[in-house]
Amino acid sequence: MSKDPAVTNPELYKVIFENDRVRVLEYRDRPGDRTVAHQHPDSVMYTLSFFRRKLSAGGREVAVELPAGQVRWLDAQEHSGENIGDTETHSIFIELKEPGPAKEGGAGDLLGPSGGSSR
């Protein structure tokens, strides 16, 4: 069964660009919306709106709150999510198709976005 978010959650994820090196997804949801488990390769996330989400994977949960205009790195991971805020989520994911260097501790140790900056 596919873990591609555009397949598992087509009402929330839309492919807006793709070539042999990257795929760009647009994500939109409303308060209370949930995703089923899906995978992201190493990606860059750009938040177009403020949002609050709960991400779940492997028995772990993390709450994420990000303002609009944030750019964050997302390590390859599998998770499900839920909009736990009172605003709609709107973000862009730039998924890398080329694998990155191996990391100590293995892939998927980090749940949710990390690092980043605002414009």
Helices and strands as residue ranges (DSSP letters): H 5-8, E 13-18, E 22-29, E 38-40, E 43-47, E 51-57, E 60-66, E 70-74, E 77-83, E 89-96, E 114-118
